[in-house]
Amino acid sequence: MSTDAPDPLAGFDATVHAPNRLRICALLDTAGEAEFGLVQRQLGVSASVLSKHVTVLIDAGYVEQRKAAHDTRRVWLRLTRQGRDAYQGHLAALRAIVGPPDPAP
């Protein structure tokens, strides 16, 4: 059976799906930009764990970082347009997987 409707699962993104990466994307989508230390505290992970996840997201083109002008130890993170699209597409795919909520009894 052929259908012209787009596949709602097409937006599922394994890169975003890992729990910590999903949380990073959610935080950055809401905040716009966040300092590395703040993201670390919000996720409750070590700097090395966060760094590994951020590196995966940067390599995918989903996150970019900038260093503060006067203190290069301070790093700010933000989603790229591609990252925001991937995150939003992934959320849509997850909603398609779980389906609409059951109506209240």
N, C-alpha and C positions, 0 to 999 in steps of 0.2 A: 504494500500500500504506500503510495507516494503522497506527500503533502507539501504544500508550499510554505507552511508555517516554519519559522526558524526554530532550530533545536534549542530549547531553553537551557540545556546543559552545556551548550557550546562555550559559555563563559567560565566554566569551571577551570580554575587555575591552580595546578599543583604547587606552584611556587608560593602563591599567596596562602594556600590552604593550611600549611603547617601552623599549629596553634600560635606560636610566638610571632610568626610573620603576619598572621591574620590580625593579631592584637596590635602589632606595630602599624599596620596599614589603617586599622580602625582609629587608632589614636591620631595618626598624622592626617587622616581624612577629616577628622573633627577639628583638630587644632590648627591645621594648615602647615605649621612648622613647630618643631619642638627640639629642645636641647637634649643631647644624648643622655645626660645624667637624669633628666626628668623621665625620659622614656624608660631608662633602666629602673628607676624607682617604681614607676607605674607597673611595669611587668614583673618586678621582683626577681630579676635575674642578674647574674654577674655581668660585668663589663665585657668579658670575653665571649659569653654566650650571646649577648646583644650584638656585639661586633660581628660575629659569625653570621647571624641572621640578616643584619643590615648589609653585609657584603653580598649575600645571595640576592637581596633585593636591588642593590646597586648594579650588580652584574646583569640582572634581568632588565635594567633600565627603569625600574619602578620607583626608586628612591634616589635622591641626590643629597649630598651633604655640603655644607660650607663651614669654614672655620672662622671664628670671630677674628676681627682685624687685629686686635691688640692682645689677644690671648688665644693662640692657636691650639691650646689644649681643649678649648670649648668648641664643640662641634654641634651644628644644628642640622636637623634632618627634615626633609619634606618629600611628599609624593610628587613624582613627575606627572604630567598629563597622562602618559602611558600607564603609570602606576595607579592613578585614580580610576582610569577606565578599567584596568584589570581588577582592581578591588571591587568596583561597582558591578562588573560583570560576574565576578565570583559570588557576590552576595545574591544576585539575581538567580544564579544557578543553584545556590543552596536553598533559596526559597522554592524553586521549582522542584527540588528533590523532596523537601519536607511537605510540600503542598500547602494548601490554605488551611488555616486553623479550623478545628472542629467547631461547629456552632455551639453556643452555650445551651445546656439542657433546659 
